[in-house]
Amino acid sequence: MGRQTHDRMANAIRALAMDAVEAAKSGHPGMPMGMADVATVLFTRFLKFDPADPAWPDRDRFVLSAGHGSMLLYAVLHLLGYADMTLEELKRFRQIGSKTAGHPEYGHAAGIETTTGPLGQGLANAVGMALAERIMAAKFGDGIVDHYAYVLASDGDLMEGISQEAIAFAGHLKLSKLIVLFDDNGISIDGKLSLSDSTDQVARVKASGWNGVRVDGHDPEAIAAAIEAAQKSDRPTLIACKTTIGFGAPTKAGTEHAHGSPLGAEEIKGAREKLGWNYAPFEIPADIREDWEKAGARSKDARKAWASRLAALDAPVRAEFERRMAGMLPPALATAVRKIKEGAAEKQVEIATRKASEASLEALVEALPEMIGGSADLTGSNNTKTKGMKIIAPGDFSGRFVHWGVREHGMAAGMNGMALHGGVIPYSGTFLIFSDYCRPSIRLAALMDQRVIHVMTHDSIGLGEDGPTHQPVEHLAALRAIPNLHVFRPADLTETAECWQLAIEHAKGPSVLALTRQNLPAVRKRFVEENLSARGAYELSPASGKAKVSIFASGSEISLAVAAQAELEKKGVPARIVSVPCFELFFAQPASYRHAVIGDAPRVAVEAAIRQGWDAIIGTDGAFVGMTGFGASAPYKDIYKHFGITTEAVVEAALGALGNERSGGVKAAARS
Ligand SMILES: Cc1ncc(C[n+]2csc(CCOP(=O)(O)OP(=O)(O)O)c2C)c(N)n1
């Protein structure tokens, strides 16, 4: 391609970005204008994709980590001929119901590989994509799985802490098909980057085992040469592209004023003159449109060749590849869960739920080859690695277990990238307390409807001596606050197996399994085929007669409820127990079921955590036995006693609730 054609193609991106931001009266024109040359080179010469089949499994992934520059992606997708991305959509940039949201949102339009905007996330997602690609290639061969993950990252992406976790991890695993195009424009919102940063990013990535090179981000041949070299490398590459933010804008280029607001009519007029772009807003001349559409058709033959290779596979292998990419579950899942539950009913073992999870995983990992486990350096504590599980190592991706290192945030974002890539179901572990370190990524998994499973052990003061820095108190409530996240807190082996099944079946969202460090008695006494946890809450143990009180609990506190029920019986107070392994599933039940489970007796809840959220079940007048502040360091039984989370306390609360009802308080609450 001649320089003139390149310039005109890049200017089409610039013009669409300026015009759409101007029409929306909001948005970020600077990055798309600055990176238009890089994007033009990447999409017209390197990226493997087919707008006619956007979900082609062997396409290269392109991640716009600097999500504020969304117009770059929308403009390119439009120009390449993606059916979703019409000119009309560009004109409706940032409007309600459009595919062109403020920041790219996964699922809104084909070609948006992940939701970006929170800086650093896209880069870490891409690491997960590059990892999933290698795992799938190890399983199905390079003829079927052989693609790159390209990332467009900004200064902000590289300043965020998560980038260090992602870079160090990718360097360690030598994820050589990860190529980062860094928009090295020296500008962020506050002004020159020198206000707050002086990192040599090339030296930085090299220190983590990457290639790092610098190019003039407005020189197409230099960019192309760097990408070519990166493709051949045995390690990930960062190409620092020196660019001018807002390239072409007469007074705002090179300044923070081009970053995040419309350029204004005068400036746009000047930019059109400077760029030699003599067309009306949103007008793309036919020759440029044709050139872009040609670029869009570049990989057609490659896709056809790939389809032939897929068709030539043995039928069972092809079916397995297609099943995994479609995220369909094998029938072996139900069989595995049934087996665990039968064993649990028979043996009635007293074990920690983290051990129950490990026992479940032994069967599940066997039944579901797509499950890829891991831990953020707490493998022995999270119990996420089953006996036969081989480790994924640099150069050998045939294993099933990822040592993520002490990188919870990078891990959670990487898992999102793995799920988005497809073919794998990532699960991994850390302590529940460090869900705070994963939270931004868990939120994005929920927003993107991605099946990612977090095993979070040491789920309360019950972890004991490590003390309040390690004892989650508000975390269950905080996680339950995230829409579309299922938070499971099973009580014994049977419930753990059921919750695992539900997490795996939650195909359109993430799950957290909150599990204990301490041993718990079995509370499910007999085998029931039905997954009782599936409705979120169910009557675990009925009262001997008409219930005078209902006790609600989750996880480790179920055993307290069981003991309290026996005490209350002795006192002539029939009590029923409701196990609540998952709030979200319970609240999704029809009102009739919810009302039946909640019942009309006075209510008490017990959970070794804060009360927030429980009022939806027990009402504001319900009694709650739990935590009101931070925990303490001591043997766990002493801590439970110290904070008054005991059988006696539950009994007392139940009797108090009864007395309260006699005086009319609870009835009033039940009506409200
Ligand atoms: C985690 C996070 N913090 C803050 C922001 C708000 N924000 C958007 S862009 C940006 C920085 C802009 O600088 P840079 O990344 O260099 O982008 P450029 O100005 O070059 O387009 C910030 C702070 C964000 N999107 N994500």
The ligand as a Tripos MOL2 file, in Angstrom:
@<TRIPOS>MOLECULE
LIG
   26    27     1     0     0
SMALL
NO_CHARGES

@<TRIPOS>ATOM
      1 C1         -8.8900    2.5480   36.4780 C.3       1 LIG1
      2 C2         -9.1700    3.8400   35.7980 C.ar      1 LIG1
      3 N1         -8.8430    4.9830   36.4260 N.ar      1 LIG1
      4 C3         -9.1200    6.1730   35.8620 C.ar      1 LIG1
      5 C4         -9.7540    6.2400   34.6650 C.ar      1 LIG1
      6 C5        -10.1260    7.5870   34.0510 C.3       1 LIG1
      7 N2         -9.2330    7.8330   32.8980 N.ar      1 LIG1
      8 C6         -9.6290    7.6300   31.6500 C.ar      1 LIG1
      9 S1         -8.3920    7.8630   30.5410 S.2       1 LIG1
     10 C7         -7.3040    8.2750   31.7580 C.ar      1 LIG1
     11 C8         -5.8670    8.5730   31.4780 C.3       1 LIG1
     12 C9         -5.6050    9.0970   30.1600 C.3       1 LIG1
     13 O1         -4.2630    8.9880   29.8240 O.3       1 LIG1
     14 P1         -3.7620    7.8830   28.8180 P.3       1 LIG1
     15 O2         -4.0440    6.5600   29.3590 O.co2     1 LIG1
     16 O3         -2.3540    8.2050   28.5020 O.co2     1 LIG1
     17 O4         -4.6770    8.0810   27.5530 O.3       1 LIG1
     18 P2         -4.5590    9.2090   26.4290 P.3       1 LIG1
     19 O5         -4.7900   10.5230   27.0990 O.co2     1 LIG1
     20 O6         -3.2130    9.1050   25.8610 O.co2     1 LIG1
     21 O7         -5.6420    8.8680   25.4900 O.co2     1 LIG1
     22 C10        -7.9340    8.2350   32.9940 C.ar      1 LIG1
     23 C11        -7.2640    8.5950   34.2780 C.3       1 LIG1
     24 C12       -10.0770    5.0280   34.0370 C.ar      1 LIG1
     25 N3        -10.7060    4.9910   32.8690 N.pl3     1 LIG1
     26 N4         -9.7490    3.8550   34.6180 N.ar      1 LIG1
@<TRIPOS>BOND
     1     1     2 1
     2     2     3 ar
     3     2    26 ar
     4     3     4 ar
     5     4     5 ar
     6     5     6 1
     7     5    24 ar
     8     6     7 1
     9     7     8 ar
    10     7    22 ar
    11     8     9 ar
    12     9    10 ar
    13    10    11 1
    14    10    22 ar
    15    11    12 1
    16    12    13 1
    17    13    14 1
    18    14    15 2
    19    14    16 1
    20    14    17 1
    21    17    18 1
    22    18    19 2
    23    18    20 1
    24    18    21 1
    25    22    23 1
    26    24    25 1
    27    24    26 ar
@<TRIPOS>SUBSTRUCTURE
     1 LIG1         1 GROUP 0 **** ****
